[in-house]
Amino acid sequence: MARIAFVAAALLCAPLAFSQDTTIEEVVVTSSLTHQTPGQIEGPIHVVDGDKISEGASQSLGEHLATLAGVSSNNFGPAVGQPVIRGMSGNRVKVLQNGMVIRDVSGVGPDHANDVDLNNVQQIEVVRGPSAILHANGTSGGIINIVDNTIARTDIEEPTATLSAESQSVNDGSGFAGSLRRNVGGFNISYDYKAFDAESYDIPRGAVLHEEEHGEEHEAHEGEGEHHDEHDEDMTTLENSYFETTTHRFGVSRTGDWGYLGASFQDLSSTYGIPFHGAHGGHEGEHEGEEDHEEGQEHEEEGHDAHEDEQIFSTTDSEILSLEGQFIIGSGPVKDIRFSLRDTDYLLTEQHAEEADEEDEHEGEEEHEEHSEEPTFFSNESTEVQIVFNLGTDDAPRRIVLNQVTEKIAILGEEAFMEPVKSTETTLGVFAGLETNGFDIDLGARWDDIERKGTIRELHHEEDEEGHEGEEEHHDEEHEGFELEPFTFKDQSLSGAITIGRAISDSLTASMNLGIVNRTPSAVELFMNGEHLATARYEVGDANLKTERSNNLDLSLSYESNDWYASASIYRNRVDNYIFLRDESEEEHEEHEGEDHEGEEHGMHGNHGGLLLAEFMQSDATFTGYEIELGRRFEVAGGELDIRVQRDEVSADFNNGGNVPRITPARNVLALDYSRDLTSAMLEIQDVDSQTTVSSFETPTAGFTLVNARLAHRIELSEDTVLTISAYGRNLTDEIARNHTSFVKNEVPLAGRNIGIKASLSF
């Protein structure tokens, strides 16, 4: 309550302000298959304008959206920030680009970045809750759709070009971007380029935490310094947290009265360090605590010492070819036909490198020249085809959608913990929108036929353990191996959602969103079995997992007047067969560690190399929460001042007792936005509560307050030439902050104070 009072007082007392975004009632929601504006389903939809993205810092997708109501980020360093919506993460939240799901390997592990290019985007659309089923299948949490104009759907009338540059202080980051739009001989040509390079980022002193030896839990919100060693107290830079990216997007299209037809090619490559790795760091104490019963096991200590001198980095390379078009028929039952075809070839390579001397900083790729181990390759080769038949009108849309995806995910190399999995997904969707008796109704149903072909890996131990002592270095080769058994998972399910909206008055509207969403277990949840060192866990899937069933109810109110605006949503999501990754307890871990040296009582789970055993399990769970936003606009000094305050909170419990792990804590946001002529400014205060409602295998997280700001000014150099200069600051108070949803929240805190500047020239 004290935090709520603080935010309310700040709202009433703020003499001047800068905001984040205003109303969105006129914005076209391109990913919608029913009504094309959010007026009918205002509650769960939010649209972020592309200018807000371009004026802010270069950062992960999750960090860009982390202050939206109900949205947070599961970070694994600056390059990796997978979005979380209403406590849901992973494959329950789909990331789309121009209406089609991005096919990368972010679902394989939290240390893998979303393969997105946020350069020169038009907008980002966020749909929370059951309405997301109108956009993609299996989305019990929501969807995020990144919209760009690489394939122009209308003719480019005037040629335009943009050049921009950026510099950040927290990581010595610098970048350059350029874009071109032009119509040549009736063909619309577009090209976008961006390169950004950042060193390891600065953190507040004492921000890194390690668990006490023997597995004792630290207090996350009191006396953090008591649990740091001397090195951690002095640490002001998070080692191995650098990243660099390069993207190219090229598009061509032709339009006419008949519709449009276009193609695009995107090449995205990146290199980023993984600042925490299971071979060292978080489980250091566990290895040390085992010394009393590890006599004769010198090979484990030697392996640990070797890993301490290593760093882990990932490189990604993706090539995406897209074809897209719309053919307008104009008469008959079918008004137009839209189609999309996307072919993705994605590769992530995870490598070990010898650690450079402490005084040497990361420069280019020099520190990666010496590899200590063979790399691991994560690949995703997919082809997706979608056809949309429009049978209605703009006021009463009727659409039938056919969608088929073939996707092959493979993990090969040194730490391959899952055999290749080939998935085929076929979807038939029917969507409609209508207005009747003052009600706006959107409804949709999806029938999914999903097949996943993979291999079950079972760890096998030979019974003969004689002669084990003194020959441990050959244990992996002579005493254990994986037995492989082909397995096919098949599932057919029907999902549906309905949104009913009504205008109570000229200013007040209400909506109810109901959804039943079925989500098939992912390839990782079914087939994983092996060491996932990035999360310091030995992860085991279960081929007997059942399909999740999300029963979601969302009630929303929206108010809009000349000066005031407000919205409120309350939701309840009962998830049958909720799939989660359960860490073993301290007692179970100690028991399994003993089994590593005494025998194979637990078969395939007996030996997991000192890592925590984490198994994918199922249990019914219920998510409840709310989102509240209140704002007012003022005329101040010849400009408009927009002041907004919001709060969101979610809780999640298993029906048979206990808390769902890694749930976002409650948050308050105060945002002030001021614009006058060619100048705009923003001040944002994000106040995050501590999270003490945790599962039995996670630690609490301290609360924190982040202060962010941005100032932008446009200079019209000529009629067609505009120079935009923007400066931004993030975490201006240099606060120690960590995302509770992160698997590595203690070892990988959020960045410290960051001051940056951007300059963009459009002509």
BELQUIHU-V248030 format. One record per pair of residues at least 24 apart in sequence whose C-alpha atoms are under 6 Angstrom apart, sorted by sequence separation. I is the first residue (numbers start at 1). J is the second residue. If there is no record, write none. Layout:
BEGIN
I|J / I|J
END
This chain:
BEGIN
123|147 / 173|197 / 245|269 / 320|344 / 351|375 / 382|406 / 403|427 / 425|449 / 458|482 / 550|574 / 625|649 / 645|669 / 665|689 / 684|708 / 707|731 / 730|754 / 122|147 / 173|198 / 245|270 / 319|344 / 350|375 / 382|407 / 402|427 / 425|450 / 457|482 / 458|483 / 550|575 / 625|650 / 645|670 / 683|708 / 706|731 / 707|732 / 729|754 / 121|147 / 122|148 / 172|198 / 244|270 / 319|345 / 350|376 / 381|407 / 402|428 / 424|450 / 457|483 / 549|575 / 624|650 / 644|670 / 665|691 / 683|709 / 729|755 / 121|148 / 156|183 / 171|198 / 172|199 / 206|233 / 244|271 / 318|345 / 349|376 / 381|408 / 401|428 / 424|451 / 457|484 / 520|547 / 549|576 / 624|651 / 644|671 / 682|709 / 728|755 / 171|199 / 243|271 / 279|307 / 280|308 / 318|346 / 349|377 / 380|408 / 401|429 / 423|451 / 456|484 / 519|547 / 548|576 / 623|651 / 643|671 / 682|710 / 728|756 / 171|200 / 243|272 / 317|346 / 348|377 / 380|409 / 400|429 / 423|452 / 456|485 / 519|548 / 548|577 / 584|613 / 623|652 / 643|672 / 681|710 / 727|756 / 171|201 / 205|235 / 242|272 / 317|347 / 348|378 / 379|409 / 400|430 / 422|452 / 455|485 / 518|548 / 548|578 / 622|652 / 642|672 / 681|711 / 727|757 / 170|201 / 205|236 / 242|273 / 316|347 / 347|378 / 379|410 / 399|430 / 422|453 / 455|486 / 518|549 / 583|614 / 622|653 / 642|673 / 680|711 / 726|757 / 170|202 / 204|236 / 241|273 / 316|348 / 347|379 / 378|410 / 399|431 / 421|453 / 454|486 / 455|487 / 517|549 / 582|614 / 621|653 / 641|673 / 680|712 / 726|758 / 80|113 / 203|236 / 240|273 / 315|348 / 346|379 / 378|411 / 398|431 / 421|454 / 454|487 / 517|550 / 582|615 / 621|654 / 641|674 / 679|712 / 704|737 / 725|758 / 202|236 / 203|237 / 241|275 / 315|349 / 346|380 / 377|411 / 398|432 / 516|550 / 581|615 / 620|654 / 621|655 / 640|674 / 661|695 / 679|713 / 725|759 / 76|111 / 202|237 / 240|275 / 314|349 / 377|412 / 397|432 / 453|488 / 516|551 / 581|616 / 620|655 / 640|675 / 659|694 / 678|713 / 724|759 / 201|237 / 314|350 / 345|381 / 376|412 / 397|433 / 419|455 / 452|488 / 515|551 / 580|616 / 639|675 / 659|695 / 678|714 / 724|760 / 201|238 / 313|350 / 344|381 / 376|413 / 396|433 / 452|489 / 515|552 / 580|617 / 639|676 / 723|760 / 274|312 / 313|351 / 344|382 / 375|413 / 376|414 / 396|434 / 451|489 / 514|552 / 579|617 / 723|761 / 200|239 / 274|313 / 312|351 / 343|382 / 375|414 / 376|415 / 451|490 / 514|553 / 579|618 / 722|761 / 150|190 / 200|240 / 273|313 / 312|352 / 343|383 / 374|414 / 450|490 / 513|553 / 578|618 / 722|762 / 200|241 / 272|313 / 311|352 / 342|383 / 450|491 / 513|554 / 577|618 / 578|619 / 721|762 / 200|242 / 272|314 / 311|353 / 342|384 / 449|491 / 512|554 / 577|619 / 578|620 / 721|763 / 199|242 / 271|314 / 310|353 / 341|384 / 449|492 / 512|555 / 577|620 / 720|763 / 198|242 / 271|315 / 310|354 / 311|355 / 341|385 / 448|492 / 511|555 / 576|620 / 198|243 / 270|315 / 310|355 / 340|385 / 448|493 / 511|556 / 575|620 / 93|139 / 198|244 / 270|316 / 309|355 / 340|386 / 447|493 / 510|556 / 575|621 / 92|139 / 197|244 / 269|316 / 339|386 / 447|494 / 510|557 / 575|622 / 92|140 / 93|141 / 95|143 / 96|144 / 97|145 / 98|146 / 196|244 / 269|317 / 339|387 / 446|494 / 509|557 / 574|622 / 92|141 / 93|142 / 94|143 / 95|144 / 96|145 / 97|146 / 98|147 / 196|245 / 268|317 / 338|387 / 446|495 / 509|558 / 573|622 / 93|143 / 95|145 / 195|245 / 268|318 / 338|388 / 445|495 / 508|558 / 573|623 / 195|246 / 267|318 / 337|388 / 445|496 / 508|559 / 572|623 / 194|246 / 267|319 / 337|389 / 444|496 / 507|559 / 572|624 / 88|141 / 194|247 / 266|319 / 444|497 / 507|560 / 571|624 / 193|247 / 266|320 / 336|390 / 443|497 / 507|561 / 571|625 / 193|248 / 265|320 / 335|390 / 443|498 / 570|625 / 85|141 / 192|248 / 265|321 / 334|390 / 335|391 / 442|498 / 570|626 / 192|249 / 264|321 / 334|391 / 442|499 / 569|626 / 191|249 / 264|322 / 333|391 / 441|499 / 569|627 / 191|250 / 263|322 / 441|500 / 568|627 / 190|250 / 263|323 / 440|500 / 568|628 / 190|251 / 262|323 / 440|501 / 567|628 / 189|251 / 262|324 / 439|501 / 567|629 / 189|252 / 261|324 / 439|502 / 566|629 / 188|252 / 261|325 / 566|630 / 188|253 / 260|325 / 187|253 / 260|326 / 565|631 / 187|254 / 259|326 / 564|631 / 31|99 / 259|327 / 564|632 / 258|327 / 259|328 / 563|632 / 258|328 / 538|608 / 563|633 / 50|121 / 456|527 / 50|122 / 210|282 / 213|285 / 214|286 / 50|123 / 538|611 / 49|123 / 537|611 / 538|612 / 48|123 / 214|289 / 536|611 / 537|612 / 538|613 / 539|614 / 540|615 / 541|616 / 48|124 / 537|613 / 538|614 / 539|615 / 47|124 / 47|125 / 662|740 / 663|741 / 46|125 / 662|741 / 46|126 / 45|126 / 45|127 / 44|127 / 44|128 / 151|251 / 150|251 / 151|252 / 151|253 / 418|528 / 151|262 / 417|528 / 417|529 / 417|530 / 583|697 / 460|604 / 459|604 / 458|604 / 299|473 / 278|533 / 277|533 / 278|534 / 277|534 / 278|535 / 278|536 / 34|397 / 140|517 / 138|518 / 138|519 / 130|515 / 34|432 / 34|433 / 40|440 / 108|524 / 40|501 / 220|700 / 220|701 / 221|702 / 220|702 / 43|556 / 207|736 / 204|736 / 209|746 / 208|746 / 209|747 / 208|747 / 203|751 / 204|752 / 203|752 / 202|752 / 87|663 / 87|664 / 70|648 / 69|648 / 170|754 / 169|754 / 169|755 / 168|755 / 168|756 / 167|756 / 167|757 / 166|757 / 166|758 / 165|758 / 165|759 / 164|759 / 164|760 / 163|760 / 163|761 / 162|761 / 162|762 / 161|762 / 161|763 / 160|763 / 19|642 / 19|643 / 20|671 / 19|671 / 19|672 / 20|673 / 18|672 / 19|673 / 17|672 / 18|673 / 17|673 / 18|674 / 17|674 / 18|681 / 19|682 / 18|682 / 18|683 / 74|741 / 75|742 / 74|742
END
